[in-house]
Amino acid sequence: MSDISYHRLFQFFLPLAVTAMLIGSTHTITSATLARLPYPELSLAVFAVVRSLSNITKAPTLMSSQVVMAFIDDRKSYYLVRKTLVVMGGIFILVLFLMGYTPLGGWILRNIIGLKGKQEIEFAYLALRITCFLPVVEIFRNFFQGIAISLKKTNFIMPGIIIRLIAVFLFLWWSIWVQSFPGMIVGSIAWVGGIALEAILIYFYIKLYYGTPLKAVEQISEKNKGVVSFKQIIKFFIPLGLMMFVTQGLQPIVQSGIARGDMPTRSLAAYGVAWTLIIFVAGSLRRLHQCSLVFAHRPGTKGWQTVLRFSLAIGLLVGAIILIIAITPLGFWFINSVMAVPIILTGLVQQTMLAFSLYPLIRSFRESYWGLLMQRQTTNMIAIGKVVNLAVVIGSFIFFSVLFNLPTAVVGALAFTTGEGIETLIIWYYVSFYYTPEGEIGSLSS
């Protein structure tokens, strides 16, 4: 494969980065809307619970586009991957459906989540009966996004995101104007409906450009030599699904530790604001692995070095933005005035942001190696790294809490960053030791 240029990588990655930021903005707009609708406090609290519960349950569906990129390169693989993802999506829909339409949901909400009020449970059921359709719309969207990314047509994704954002904004504005629906219903419809609209638009964009999705698939470079099996797909998908389950559980674990420290309400609020900023500024880093996955350069080659340097440059840029927010008067003004965070919390938010400042560089470095592992279909190491990450986060939180007199919000950020760092070292060591420019060696990958 010919070496890739920084310009081509930038053209490929920019739509993915902007997409991540736009998606993040829809969640911010939705939260602002819920605060202006009937039952604002109850709606915000219940919708946060339902969103977290739905995200954890359907977490593996977020990896469906990676399955498409790793396996689809002809008609046979297209149908096999589509059938596999439909079956998997059906399983997650069933679980969410049981939560929304049977007593199972009430039991989970009361005994695991901790909701006690009758109205809280009723409102949560209303939201769950809508969000149970998330797996199907998300897999539909990710399936065709994966095809577009495999074709290096990331610009196909942007129109759907922009139209989704406009449609969601208009729907939320109308909901505020009529004041007829509880916030959790409005938020759930905006969430599910927005993804469904985006999925339909990317499908028609591919159909308009290529004629049919199958004709688009014919343009994808061969990657599996015509041999793809259901077993291969499952072996690839299960570690990524486990990784996403653990990823979704990391923040609740950190937050539960913060809640047990001094001034828990203040610390939780500061950590929540800081993490919201991190997600908005650094959310695009989660797409970086698609550069090495699609362009598939092995360690040691000139092309791989280009991909790695590009990823590190993005990480450094994002880290610099976080440092500006964390240590400058401009950052203080932004948090206090633009975000309307009380001045008593602003300094703590900046300290927490500073503790997160290495996260972008660590994440961008690891994403490059993740792409290689996905391209070689060695996803078991991704799951192992994430499980170790979880253990390190718990241990680090205890370590920093005992040895250092730091606010628990800062301790939470340091523990999270440490876990990310150890996970990255594991992935780096494995790829460096078991990969060569000519191919893969060693027994761990078999």
C-alpha positions in Angstrom: 0.0 0.0 0.0 1.3 3.5 -0.9 2.4 5.8 1.9 -0.2 8.2 3.1 0.1 12.0 3.5 -0.8 14.2 6.4 -3.1 16.1 4.1 -5.0 13.0 3.2 -5.3 11.9 6.8 -6.6 15.3 7.7 -9.2 15.2 5.0 -10.3 11.8 6.2 -10.4 12.6 9.9 -11.8 16.1 9.9 -15.4 15.0 9.2 -15.2 12.4 11.9 -13.8 14.9 14.4 -16.5 17.5 13.6 -19.2 14.8 13.8 -18.1 13.8 17.3 -18.3 17.5 18.5 -21.7 18.0 16.9 -23.1 14.8 18.5 -21.8 16.1 21.8 -23.6 19.4 21.3 -26.9 17.6 20.8 -26.7 16.2 24.4 -25.9 19.6 25.8 -28.9 21.2 24.0 -31.2 18.4 25.2 -30.2 18.9 28.8 -30.8 22.6 28.5 -34.2 21.9 27.0 -35.2 19.5 29.8 -34.5 22.2 32.3 -37.2 24.4 30.6 -39.9 21.8 30.4 -42.5 20.5 33.0 -40.9 18.7 35.9 -37.4 20.0 35.2 -35.5 18.5 38.1 -37.3 15.2 37.9 -36.8 15.0 34.2 -33.1 15.8 34.3 -32.5 13.3 37.0 -34.6 10.5 35.5 -33.3 11.0 31.9 -29.7 10.9 33.2 -30.5 7.5 34.8 -32.2 6.2 31.7 -29.5 7.4 29.4 -26.8 5.7 31.6 -28.8 2.5 31.8 -29.5 2.4 28.0 -25.9 3.2 27.2 -24.5 0.4 29.3 -27.1 -2.1 27.9 -26.5 -1.2 24.3 -22.8 -0.4 24.6 -21.5 -3.1 22.2 -23.6 -1.7 19.3 -21.2 1.2 19.2 -18.6 -1.2 17.8 -20.8 -2.3 14.8 -19.1 0.2 12.4 -15.7 -1.4 13.3 -17.1 -4.8 12.4 -18.2 -3.4 9.0 -14.8 -1.9 8.4 -12.9 -5.0 9.4 -14.9 -7.6 7.4 -17.0 -6.2 4.6 -15.2 -6.2 1.2 -17.6 -8.2 -1.1 -21.3 -9.3 -1.5 -20.9 -12.4 0.7 -19.3 -10.6 3.6 -21.9 -7.8 3.3 -24.8 -10.2 3.8 -23.0 -12.1 6.6 -22.1 -9.0 8.6 -25.5 -7.5 8.1 -27.2 -10.7 9.4 -24.8 -11.0 12.3 -25.4 -7.4 13.4 -29.2 -7.8 13.1 -29.1 -10.8 15.4 -26.9 -8.9 17.9 -29.1 -5.8 17.7 -32.2 -8.0 18.4 -30.7 -9.3 21.6 -30.0 -5.8 22.9 -33.5 -4.6 21.9 -35.0 -7.5 23.8 -33.1 -6.6 27.0 -34.2 -3.0 26.8 -37.7 -4.0 25.8 -38.0 -6.1 28.9 -36.8 -3.2 31.0 -39.3 -0.9 29.5 -42.4 -3.1 29.3 -42.1 -5.6 32.2 -41.5 -5.5 35.9 -37.8 -6.2 35.3 -37.3 -2.5 34.6 -38.9 -1.5 37.9 -36.8 -4.0 39.8 -33.6 -2.7 38.3 -34.5 0.9 38.8 -35.4 0.3 42.5 -32.8 -2.2 43.6 -29.8 -1.5 41.4 -30.1 2.2 40.4 -31.7 3.2 43.7 -34.8 5.1 42.5 -37.5 5.1 45.2 -40.3 7.4 44.3 -43.3 6.1 42.4 -43.3 9.1 40.0 -39.5 8.5 39.3 -40.2 4.9 38.3 -43.2 5.9 36.1 -41.2 8.5 34.3 -38.2 6.1 33.8 -40.6 3.6 32.3 -41.9 6.2 29.8 -38.3 6.9 28.7 -37.2 3.3 28.5 -40.2 2.4 26.3 -38.7 4.8 23.7 -35.0 4.2 24.2 -35.5 0.4 23.8 -35.3 1.1 20.0 -31.8 2.6 20.2 -30.0 -0.6 19.2 -31.8 -1.0 15.9 -31.3 2.7 14.8 -27.7 2.7 16.0 -26.7 -0.4 14.2 -28.5 0.8 11.0 -26.6 4.1 11.3 -23.2 2.5 12.1 -23.5 -0.1 9.4 -23.7 2.4 6.6 -21.2 4.8 8.3 -18.8 1.8 8.4 -19.2 1.4 4.6 -18.6 5.1 4.0 -15.5 5.1 6.2 -14.1 1.9 4.4 -14.5 3.8 1.1 -12.6 6.7 2.7 -15.8 8.9 2.1 -16.0 10.4 5.6 -17.6 13.5 4.0 -20.7 11.4 3.5 -21.3 11.4 7.3 -21.4 15.2 7.8 -24.7 16.0 6.0 -26.6 13.6 8.1 -25.2 14.9 11.3 -25.9 18.5 10.4 -29.5 17.7 9.4 -29.9 15.7 12.6 -28.7 18.6 14.6 -31.1 21.0 12.9 -34.1 18.6 13.2 -33.4 17.9 16.9 -33.0 21.7 17.6 -36.3 22.5 15.9 -38.1 19.6 17.8 -36.7 20.7 21.1 -37.6 24.4 20.4 -41.1 23.3 19.5 -41.3 21.2 22.8 -40.4 24.2 24.8 -42.9 26.4 23.0 -45.9 24.0 23.5 -44.9 22.9 27.0 -47.1 19.8 26.7 -44.7 16.8 27.3 -42.5 15.8 30.2 -38.8 16.3 29.5 -37.8 12.6 29.6 -40.2 11.8 26.7 -38.8 14.8 24.7 -35.2 13.8 25.4 -35.8 10.2 24.5 -37.6 11.0 21.2 -34.8 13.5 20.3 -32.2 10.8 21.0 -33.7 7.9 19.2 -35.3 10.0 16.4 -32.1 11.9 15.8 -30.0 8.8 15.2 -32.8 7.3 13.1 -32.8 10.4 10.8 -29.0 10.3 10.6 -29.2 6.6 9.6 -31.7 7.2 6.9 -29.7 10.1 5.4 -26.4 8.2 5.3 -28.2 5.2 3.6 -29.7 7.5 0.9 -26.4 9.4 0.5 -24.6 6.1 -0.3 -27.5 4.9 -2.6 -27.5 8.2 -4.5 -23.7 8.2 -5.0 -23.2 4.5 -5.8 -26.7 3.3 -6.9 -27.0 0.6 -4.2 -25.0 -0.3 -1.0 -23.8 -3.5 -2.7 -22.3 -1.5 -5.6 -20.6 0.7 -3.0 -19.2 -2.5 -1.3 -17.7 -3.6 -4.6 -15.4 -0.5 -4.4 -13.9 -1.5 -1.1 -10.4 -2.9 -1.2 -10.1 -6.6 -0.5 -9.0 -7.3 3.1 -10.1 -10.9 3.9 -9.3 -12.8 0.7 -12.9 -13.7 0.3 -13.0 -15.8 3.5 -15.2 -14.5 6.3 -17.1 -16.7 8.8 -19.7 -16.0 11.5 -17.1 -17.4 14.0 -14.5 -14.8 12.9 -17.0 -11.9 13.3 -18.1 -13.1 16.8 -14.5 -13.6 17.9 -13.8 -10.0 16.7 -16.9 -8.5 18.2 -17.1 -10.0 21.7 -13.9 -8.4 23.0 -14.9 -5.0 21.7 -18.4 -5.4 23.2 -16.8 -6.3 26.6 -14.5 -3.3 26.2 -17.5 -1.0 25.7 -19.3 -2.4 28.7 -16.3 -1.7 30.9 -15.8 1.8 29.3 -19.4 2.7 30.1 -18.9 1.5 33.7 -15.7 3.5 34.4 -17.3 6.8 35.0 -20.0 5.5 37.5 -17.2 3.8 39.4 -15.1 7.0 39.6 -18.2 9.0 40.6 -19.1 6.5 43.3 -15.6 7.0 44.8 -16.0 10.8 44.7 -19.4 10.6 46.4 -17.7 8.9 49.4 -15.2 11.7 49.9 -15.3 15.1 51.5 -17.8 17.6 50.2 -19.3 15.0 47.8 -21.9 17.3 46.2 -19.3 20.0 45.3 -16.8 17.4 44.1 -19.3 15.5 42.0 -20.5 18.8 40.4 -16.9 19.9 39.6 -16.0 16.5 38.2 -19.2 16.4 36.1 -18.5 19.8 34.6 -14.9 18.9 33.9 -15.8 15.6 32.3 -18.5 17.3 30.1 -15.7 19.6 28.8 -13.4 16.7 28.2 -16.0 14.9 26.2 -16.7 17.9 24.1 -13.1 18.9 23.5 -11.6 15.4 23.3 -14.5 13.4 22.0 -13.1 13.3 18.5 -10.1 11.2 19.7 -12.4 8.2 19.9 -12.5 8.2 16.1 -8.7 8.3 15.6 -8.3 4.5 15.5 -10.2 4.6 12.2 -7.2 6.2 10.5 -4.9 3.2 11.2 -7.8 0.8 10.7 -8.7 2.0 7.2 -5.2 2.8 6.0 -3.8 -0.3 7.7 0.0 0.5 7.9 2.1 -1.9 10.0 4.6 -0.8 12.7 8.0 0.1 11.3 6.7 1.3 7.9 6.9 5.0 6.7 3.1 5.1 6.3 2.6 3.8 9.9 4.9 6.5 11.2 2.8 9.1 9.4 -0.4 7.8 10.9 1.1 7.7 14.4 2.6 11.2 14.2 -0.7 12.6 12.9 -2.6 11.0 15.8 -0.1 12.4 18.3 -0.3 15.8 16.8 -4.1 15.7 17.3 -3.7 14.6 20.9 -1.2 17.4 21.6 -3.5 20.0 20.1 -6.5 18.8 22.2 -4.2 18.6 25.3 -3.1 22.2 24.7 -6.8 23.3 24.6 -7.5 21.5 27.9 -4.4 23.2 29.5 -5.6 26.6 28.4 -8.9 26.0 30.0 -7.2 24.5 33.2 -4.5 27.2 33.9 -5.4 30.5 32.3 -7.7 33.4 33.2 -9.4 32.7 29.8 -10.4 29.2 31.0 -11.6 30.6 34.3 -13.8 33.2 32.5 -15.1 30.5 30.1 -16.1 28.1 32.9 -17.5 30.8 35.2 -19.2 33.1 32.6 -20.0 31.1 29.5 -20.9 27.9 31.3 -22.4 29.7 34.3 -20.6 27.5 36.8 -20.6 29.2 40.3 -17.3 30.8 41.2 -17.0 28.5 44.2 -16.7 25.6 41.8 -14.7 27.2 39.0 -11.3 26.8 40.6 -12.0 23.1 41.4 -13.1 22.5 37.8 -9.8 23.9 36.6 -7.8 21.7 38.9 -9.8 18.7 37.7 -9.2 19.7 34.1 -5.5 19.9 34.8 -5.5 16.4 36.1 -7.1 15.3 32.8 -4.5 17.2 30.7 -2.4 14.1 29.7 -5.5 12.1 28.8 -5.7 13.4 25.1 -2.1 12.4 24.3 -2.4 9.0 26.0 -5.7 8.4 24.1 -4.4 9.4 20.7 -1.4 7.2 21.1 -3.5 4.2 22.0 -6.1 4.8 19.3 -3.4 4.4 16.6 -2.5 0.9 18.0 -6.2 0.0 18.4 -6.7 0.5 14.7 -3.9 -1.9 14.0 -5.4 -4.6 16.3 -8.8 -4.2 14.7 -7.3 -4.4 11.2 -5.5 -7.6 12.2 -8.7 -8.8 14.0 -6.8 -9.2 17.3 -9.4 -7.5 19.5 -8.9 -9.8 22.5 -6.0 -7.5 23.6 -8.3 -4.5 23.5 -10.7 -6.1 26.0 -7.8 -7.3 28.3 -6.4 -3.7 28.3 -9.7 -2.2 29.3 -10.3 -4.7 32.1 -6.8 -3.9 33.5 -7.7 -0.2 33.1 -10.8 -0.7 35.4 -8.7 -2.4 38.1 -6.0 0.3 37.9 -8.7 3.1 38.2 -10.0 1.5 41.4 -6.5 1.0 42.8 -5.3 4.4 41.8 -8.3 6.2 43.4 -7.5 4.5 46.7 -3.7 5.2 46.3 -4.1 8.9 45.6 -6.8 9.4 48.2 -4.7 7.9 51.0 -1.3 9.4 50.1 -2.2 12.9 48.9 -4.4 15.6 50.3 -6.3 16.3 47.1 -9.9 17.1 46.4 -11.7 13.9 45.4 -12.7 15.4 42.0 -9.0 15.8 41.2 -8.3 12.3 42.6 -11.0 10.9 40.3 -9.4 12.6 37.2 -5.9 11.4 38.2 -7.2 7.8 38.7 -9.0 7.8 35.3 -5.9 9.2 33.5 -3.6 6.6 35.2 -5.9 3.8 34.1 -5.8 5.1 30.6 -2.0 5.3 30.7 -1.6 1.7 31.9 -4.0 0.4 29.3 -2.1 2.2 26.6 1.3 0.7 27.8 -0.2 -2.8 27.6 -1.5 -2.2 24.0 1.8 -0.6 23.0 3.9 -3.4 24.4 1.8 -6.1 22.8 1.9 -4.5 19.3 5.6 -3.6 19.6 6.5 -7.2 20.6 4.2 -9.2 18.4 4.1 -7.2 15.2 6.8 -6.6 12.6 6.7 -4.6 9.4 6.3 -7.9 7.5 3.5 -9.3 9.6 2.4 -10.6 13.0 4.5 -13.0 15.1 4.0 -14.7 18.5 1.4 -16.9 19.9 -0.9 -14.4 21.7 -2.5 -13.3 18.4 -3.5 -16.9 17.4 
